[in-house]
Amino acid sequence: MAGPVCAAAVILPPGFPLVLLNDSKVLSLRARQAAFAAIVGSAVWCAAWAWPSEIDELNILQATMLAMSRAYQGLGRAADLVLVDGNRTPDIPCPVKAVVRGDASVPEIMAASIVAKVSRDRAMERYDWLYPEYGYGRHKGYPTAAHREACRRLGPSPIQRMSFNYSKP
């Protein structure tokens, strides 16, 4: 309900310790942080964003596709094939294949998912410094009861996605 959407693109180096990787949503915070450090320390990667205003203008799916395209472009190199988590693909200038549940089965997608999640979580923790009354450090902008209550009590924050209904209980 708040903050930007983050997407990442990752090219893993030969010999990368794949044992560190898994679906970012099932890794513990500690394991996710360790994997993130290994990825950014040895892989070619880019994290890219679509901002709340873009999410409101385009919709969350199209904003996510935009962030994916930006991440690919940010790698600064062409790819023979790009694998994307899900059932839709962004508009990028190379062959693209969607892989449903790729974040649980394809190492490069797992790595990109980890980079995106850690990057977004860290951004939301920084937004918590600016807007502590909204609790972004705890719920990261997801539609928790506490986030909805803060929005009802205080109104939308400056990073609120206005196209999302934050007033529902």
C-alpha positions in Angstrom: 0.0 0.0 0.0 3.0 2.3 0.3 6.4 2.8 -1.2 8.0 1.9 -4.5 8.0 -1.5 -6.1 11.5 -2.9 -6.6 12.7 -5.4 -9.2 16.2 -6.8 -9.8 18.1 -8.4 -12.5 21.0 -10.7 -11.6 23.7 -12.6 -13.6 25.3 -15.1 -11.3 29.0 -15.9 -11.7 30.2 -19.4 -12.3 30.7 -21.2 -9.0 28.3 -19.1 -7.1 27.2 -20.9 -3.9 23.7 -21.9 -4.9 23.0 -23.3 -1.4 22.5 -19.7 -0.2 19.6 -19.2 -2.5 15.9 -19.9 -2.1 12.6 -18.1 -2.5 13.2 -14.8 -0.7 9.9 -15.1 1.1 10.9 -18.3 2.9 14.5 -17.4 3.8 15.0 -16.1 7.3 16.1 -12.5 7.6 19.6 -13.7 8.5 19.8 -16.1 5.5 18.4 -13.5 3.2 21.0 -10.9 4.3 23.8 -13.4 3.8 22.6 -14.3 0.4 22.2 -10.6 -0.5 25.8 -9.9 0.6 27.1 -12.8 -1.5 25.1 -11.7 -4.6 26.0 -8.1 -4.5 29.6 -9.0 -3.8 30.1 -11.3 -6.8 27.3 -11.1 -9.3 26.4 -8.6 -12.0 23.2 -7.0 -10.6 20.9 -4.1 -10.7 17.9 -3.1 -8.5 15.4 -0.7 -10.1 12.3 1.0 -9.0 8.9 2.2 -10.0 7.6 4.9 -7.7 4.2 5.3 -6.0 3.1 7.9 -8.5 4.0 5.4 -11.4 2.1 2.6 -9.6 -1.0 4.9 -9.3 -0.7 5.9 -12.9 0.0 2.6 -14.5 -1.2 -0.1 -12.0 0.9 -2.4 -9.9 1.5 -5.0 -12.7 2.6 -2.4 -15.3 4.7 -0.6 -12.7 6.4 -3.9 -11.8 7.1 -4.6 -15.5 8.6 -1.1 -15.8 10.8 -1.7 -12.8 11.9 -5.1 -14.4 12.7 -3.3 -17.6 14.7 -0.7 -15.8 16.6 -3.4 -13.9 17.5 -5.2 -17.1 18.7 -2.0 -18.7 20.7 -1.2 -15.6 22.8 -4.3 -16.1 24.5 -2.5 -19.0 24.8 -5.7 -21.1 22.7 -7.7 -23.5 21.4 -11.1 -22.6 20.7 -14.1 -24.8 17.7 -14.9 -22.6 16.0 -13.3 -19.6 14.0 -15.4 -17.2 11.3 -13.6 -15.3 9.3 -14.8 -12.3 5.6 -15.1 -12.9 3.4 -15.5 -15.9 4.0 -12.1 -17.6 7.1 -10.6 -19.2 8.4 -7.0 -19.4 9.1 -5.3 -22.7 12.8 -5.7 -23.1 15.0 -6.0 -26.2 15.9 -9.7 -26.0 14.1 -13.1 -25.7 12.2 -13.3 -22.4 10.6 -16.3 -20.7 8.2 -16.3 -17.8 8.7 -19.0 -15.2 5.8 -19.5 -12.8 7.2 -19.8 -9.3 10.7 -19.2 -10.7 11.6 -17.5 -7.4 11.5 -21.0 -5.9 13.2 -22.9 -8.7 15.6 -20.8 -10.9 18.8 -19.6 -9.1 19.0 -16.4 -11.0 15.4 -15.5 -10.3 15.9 -16.5 -6.6 18.9 -14.1 -6.5 17.0 -11.3 -8.2 14.1 -11.8 -5.8 16.5 -11.6 -2.8 18.1 -8.4 -4.1 14.7 -6.8 -4.7 13.2 -7.8 -1.3 16.3 -6.7 0.7 16.5 -3.5 -1.3 12.8 -2.6 -0.8 12.8 -3.6 2.9 15.8 -1.3 3.5 14.1 1.5 1.6 11.0 1.1 3.7 13.2 1.1 6.9 14.6 4.4 5.7 11.1 5.8 5.1 10.4 4.8 8.7 13.0 7.4 9.7 11.0 10.1 7.8 7.5 8.9 8.7 7.9 6.9 12.0 4.2 7.3 12.9 3.3 4.9 10.0 5.4 2.0 11.2 7.1 1.3 7.8 10.1 -0.3 9.6 7.7 -3.0 10.9 5.3 -3.7 8.1 7.3 -2.4 5.1 4.2 -0.8 3.6 2.1 -4.0 3.3 -1.6 -3.9 4.2 -1.4 -4.9 7.8 -4.0 -3.8 10.3 -1.5 -1.4 11.9 -0.7 0.2 8.5 -4.4 0.6 7.7 -5.1 2.1 11.1 -2.2 4.6 10.8 -3.6 5.7 7.4 -7.1 6.1 8.8 -5.9 8.0 11.8 -3.2 10.2 10.0 -4.3 10.2 6.4 -2.1 8.9 3.6 1.6 9.3 3.9 3.7 11.0 1.2 4.7 7.6 -0.1 1.2 6.1 -0.1 0.0 4.4 -3.2 -3.3 6.3 -3.6 -4.7 3.7 -6.0 -4.7 1.2 -3.1 -7.7 1.3 -0.7 -6.0 1.9 2.7 -9.3 2.6 4.5 -10.6 -1.0 4.5 -10.4 -2.7 7.9 
